[in-house]
Amino acid sequence: MDDVTPLLTAVDRLADRLRSLPQSRLRQGAAAEGLALARELAQRAQRLEEPGTPPRIMPDAGMFAVADQLAVAGHDVVHALERAPGDGARELAEAVTLVTETAARCGV
């Protein structure tokens, strides 16, 4: 398994930036972007941990919780990648790209 530090760093950085945004920026789309990313990461972790089972959708816990939801989902992916059979390099790279692209769309 490749070093997962880039994913942890990217997820934690984006989560911290989302936590520091004013409510107006969260409403303007940053919270929705963060939730969409958290849901995608959660589903990726579920596919790695429980292949073949239907994915569960992360609930919308509100704009002030989205940073925490993102952090949990990101760390879940890391945990799943560390324990998944095989290399996982492609999945890791894709997850890092998703996080960095979301950060760019959020302007953080």
C-alpha positions as CSV (number, residue, x, y, z in Angstrom):
1,M,0.0,0.0,0.0
2,D,1.2,3.4,-0.9
3,D,1.7,6.1,1.7
4,V,-1.7,7.5,2.6
5,T,-0.4,10.7,4.1
6,P,-1.3,12.9,1.0
7,L,-5.0,11.8,1.4
8,L,-5.0,12.4,5.1
9,T,-3.4,15.8,4.7
10,A,-5.7,16.9,1.9
11,V,-8.9,15.8,3.8
12,D,-7.8,17.3,7.1
13,R,-6.8,20.6,5.3
14,L,-10.1,20.9,3.5
15,A,-12.1,20.0,6.6
16,D,-10.3,22.7,8.6
17,R,-10.9,25.2,5.9
18,L,-14.6,24.4,5.7
19,R,-14.8,24.8,9.5
20,S,-13.4,28.3,9.2
21,L,-15.7,29.5,6.5
22,P,-18.4,32.0,7.3
23,Q,-22.0,30.9,7.1
24,S,-22.5,32.9,3.9
25,R,-19.7,30.9,2.1
26,L,-21.1,27.6,3.3
27,R,-24.5,28.6,2.0
28,Q,-23.1,29.6,-1.4
29,G,-22.1,26.1,-2.1
30,A,-19.1,25.1,0.0
31,A,-21.2,23.0,2.3
32,A,-22.9,21.2,-0.6
33,E,-19.6,20.5,-2.2
34,G,-18.2,19.2,1.1
35,L,-21.2,16.9,1.7
36,A,-21.0,15.6,-1.9
37,L,-17.4,14.7,-1.4
38,A,-18.0,13.2,2.1
39,R,-20.7,11.0,0.6
40,E,-18.5,9.9,-2.3
41,L,-15.6,9.1,0.1
42,A,-18.0,7.2,2.4
43,Q,-19.3,5.1,-0.5
44,R,-15.7,4.3,-1.7
45,A,-14.8,3.1,1.8
46,Q,-18.0,1.0,1.9
47,R,-17.1,-0.6,-1.4
48,L,-13.7,-1.5,-0.2
49,E,-14.9,-2.8,3.2
50,E,-18.1,-4.5,2.1
51,P,-17.9,-5.3,-1.6
52,G,-21.2,-6.3,-3.2
53,T,-23.4,-4.7,-0.6
54,P,-25.6,-1.7,-1.5
55,P,-24.0,1.6,-0.4
56,R,-25.5,3.6,2.5
57,I,-25.9,7.3,1.9
58,M,-24.4,9.6,4.4
59,P,-27.2,11.9,5.8
60,D,-27.1,15.6,5.5
61,A,-26.4,16.7,9.1
62,G,-26.4,20.4,8.2
63,M,-23.9,22.9,6.9
64,F,-22.0,23.2,10.2
65,A,-21.4,19.5,10.5
66,V,-20.1,18.9,6.9
67,A,-16.5,19.4,7.8
68,D,-16.7,16.7,10.4
69,Q,-18.5,14.4,8.1
70,L,-15.8,15.0,5.5
71,A,-13.0,14.2,8.0
72,V,-14.7,11.0,9.1
73,A,-15.3,9.8,5.6
74,G,-11.8,10.6,4.5
75,H,-10.3,8.8,7.4
76,D,-12.6,5.9,6.7
77,V,-11.3,5.6,3.2
78,V,-7.7,5.6,4.5
79,H,-8.6,2.9,7.0
80,A,-10.2,0.8,4.2
81,L,-7.3,1.3,1.8
82,E,-4.8,0.2,4.5
83,R,-6.7,-3.0,5.0
84,A,-7.8,-3.7,1.4
85,P,-6.3,-6.6,-0.5
86,G,-4.1,-5.5,-3.4
87,D,-2.3,-2.3,-4.2
88,G,-4.9,0.5,-3.8
89,A,-2.7,3.0,-5.5
90,R,-5.3,3.9,-8.1
91,E,-8.0,4.3,-5.4
92,L,-5.7,6.4,-3.3
93,A,-4.8,8.7,-6.2
94,E,-8.4,9.1,-7.2
95,A,-9.4,10.0,-3.7
96,V,-6.7,12.7,-3.4
97,T,-7.8,14.1,-6.8
98,L,-11.4,14.3,-5.6
99,V,-10.4,16.2,-2.5
100,T,-8.1,18.7,-4.3
101,E,-10.7,19.3,-7.0
102,T,-13.4,19.9,-4.4
103,A,-11.1,22.3,-2.5
104,A,-10.5,24.2,-5.7
105,R,-14.3,24.5,-6.4
106,C,-14.9,25.7,-2.9
107,G,-12.2,28.3,-3.3
108,V,-10.3,27.2,-0.3
